Amino acid sequence: MVKALIFSAVISLIAVGNYLKKKDLPSKKKLNVTVTIAIFLIIYEFFWSILT
């Protein structure tokens, strides 16, 4: 679970950095998608650790 949290945090930080550099609409869309994927990974890893 810790690996998924670290992975999600790193990806989110990269997306936030790219958005803050460019501040355009495609960067914002990529940021939203990245945050959604990160949240999905955290939830998936949480349920996977409960079920195993």
N, C-alpha and C positions, 0 to 999 in steps of 0.2 A: 504494500500500500504506500510505503514511503517513496518507492521509486516512481509510482504514478504521480504522486503529489509534486515531487521535484521536477519530473518531466513536464507536467502541466504548468508549473510555475515558470520554468525556463521558457517554454514556448510562449506563454502569455506575456512575459517581460519583453521578449523579442518583438512580438506583435505591437505592444504598447510603444516600444522604442521606435519602430517603423512609423506608427501612426503619428507620434509626436514630431518626428522629423518632417513628414510630408504634409500631414493634416488635410488630406484630400478624401473624396468619397470612396474610391477603391480601397484605400488603406483602412478606412472605418469599417467597410464591409468585411475585409479580411480579419480585422480585430474582432468583430462580432462572431464570425465563424470560428476563430481560434478560441475565444472564450467559451463558446458553446461546446466545442470539442473537448476543451480542458475540463469543463464541468461534467460532461459525459464520462470521461476517463476516470474522474474521481468517484463518481457514483458507481460505475462499473466495477472498479477495483474494490470499493467498499462492499458491494454485494457479493463479489467473488470471494472476498476474505471471510464473509459471514457463512457462505454456503460450503466452504471447504474446511 
